[in-house]
Amino acid sequence: MDYIGKYPNDSGKFGEFGGMFAPEILMPALNELSKAYNKYILDETFQKEFTQILRNYSGRPTPLYYAARLSNDLGCKVYLKREDLNHGGAHKINNVIGQALLAKKMGKTKLVAETGAGQHGFATAIAGAYFGMKTKVFMGEIDIKRQAYNVYRMQLLGAEVIPVKLGSKTLKDAVNEGLRYWISHLNDTHYLMGSVVGPHPYPLLVREFQRVIGKELKQQILELEGKLPNAIIACIGGGSNAIGAFYDFINDDGVQLIGVEAAGEGKDTNKHSIALGLGRRGVLHGSLMYLLQNEYGNILETHSVSAGLDYPGVGPEHCFLKEIDRLRVGEATDTETLEAFKRLSLLEGIIPALESSHALAYLEKIKDEFSKDDIVVVNLSGSGSKDLDIIKNHVEFKIK
Ligand SMILES: *Cc1c(COP(=O)(O)O)cnc(C)c1O
């Protein structure tokens, strides 16, 4: 397939998905961001600086680890791309360092971001401290209560956490409030989007900063195995860790790309976040994508045991890749996910994030499709340290 470098087009479209469905007043800021992106992304000095920071500060390249005991258990060769070993415990650092560096070049001195579970807020707070930029994080009131640990971590890093009392008091309202704040502070503030969502150029920007995952992975697997993997599996919330791992393999038709959504309490309950699998086309946060919505187009409440996958939409590029049959979409329930979480912890001594455990759980479900010499890479997007409060409340994890 001849795909890489062709999307999005100049107006930010991936086929019919994506675009810039933003208020007129935001357009100059989005255009300014596109201009800066075009100026810097291919600039050697910028790329060098970005790479250096990720290397010295975050610990890249992250290992591609052959999980021998898990492989033995599943009947194929399983490699884990260890994004959990990044500073901050997840892939999110790649994006925040990239965007904050770009913002700095643009002369911005402040960052504003939204957060749901608090993971992106935490990552943004890290970047804010690193670059000496004042950081505000908008967070739903309900999420603030649920995620006290992350709120505290952000505050330790000097970020201001602003409670959002509107709407569902969770992520989607935090995005709305964050964007509203940005509109009145455009001259000195960069809005640091947390995933490959939002109006153009965000899905492009975030993908390019997360591509480092797939670039490293390609080089590492060729060194280790002398060939490309049969499949790469990643969980999908907004889609940033997945597109980061997938992108440099899209032209390689022999590599299956598999995105896994959160089926929560089950596909046929209304407690899940299966936006790609069950959503309909709609516009949210400036972009056309598959969305979980009711018959009147109101956004549905979503559910997942992992707060990081709890988003009613999914990035426009994933929607397009699904449409052109280049992305396979799977799902894992909360129960399947907890099982996978437990298995990796016991077999490999690695406690995975609940988000990443969805990808592991789906591999378990389809393992019979692979033979013992087949290579499957799971993108281990983050560490489970942040999830222990949730985990320990599940009966199967009570330790006697
Ligand atoms: C935030 C998060 C996700 C989901 O976000 P994507 O943009 O879909 O990658 C997945 N895994 C971890 C560990 C996260 O923190």
The ligand as an SDF file (V2000), in Angstrom:
LIG
                    3D

 15 15  0  0  0  0  0  0  0  0999 V2000
   -3.6870    7.6910   27.7050 C   0  0  0  0  0  0  0  0  0  0  0  0
   -3.2730    6.3050   27.5590 C   0  0  0  0  0  0  0  0  0  0  0  0
   -3.7730    5.4830   26.5280 C   0  0  0  0  0  0  0  0  0  0  0  0
   -4.8220    5.9260   25.5700 C   0  0  0  0  0  0  0  0  0  0  0  0
   -4.4850    6.9890   24.7390 O   0  0  0  0  0  0  0  0  0  0  0  0
   -4.1180    6.7790   23.2030 P   0  0  0  0  0  0  0  0  0  0  0  0
   -4.0990    8.1510   22.6690 O   0  0  0  0  0  0  0  0  0  0  0  0
   -5.1740    5.9280   22.5800 O   0  0  0  0  0  0  0  0  0  0  0  0
   -2.8030    6.1180   23.1500 O   0  0  0  0  0  0  0  0  0  0  0  0
   -3.2770    4.2050   26.4280 C   0  0  0  0  0  0  0  0  0  0  0  0
   -2.3750    3.7130   27.2960 N   0  0  0  0  0  0  0  0  0  0  0  0
   -1.8820    4.4660   28.3060 C   0  0  0  0  0  0  0  0  0  0  0  0
   -0.8840    3.8670   29.2450 C   0  0  0  0  0  0  0  0  0  0  0  0
   -2.3140    5.7780   28.4780 C   0  0  0  0  0  0  0  0  0  0  0  0
   -1.8270    6.5120   29.4920 O   0  0  0  0  0  0  0  0  0  0  0  0
  1  2  1  0
  2  3  1  0
  2 14  2  0
  3  4  1  0
  3 10  2  0
  4  5  1  0
  5  6  1  0
  6  7  2  0
  6  8  1  0
  6  9  1  0
 10 11  1  0
 11 12  2  0
 12 13  1  0
 12 14  1  0
 14 15  1  0
M  END
$$$$
